[in-house]
């Protein structure tokens, strides 16, 4: 399964945002356009954590199936 999406704030994309699956060693960071992608994830329910210095860390609980998209706006 794959989890992908785009991370933004009120002004535009947020490159470098860390995206991690809690309870695992899986993670990535957003590219220059704020997009991220995690591949080869076992389908199931996960807590996904989004963190970038200067922004409030956010978590989302999501069920990941084949191709799941999660876009997020950080404050």
Secondary structure by P-SEA (a helix, b strand, c coil): cbbbbccccccccccbbbbbcccccccbbbccccbbbbccccbbbbbbbbbcccccbbbbbbbbccbbbbbbccc
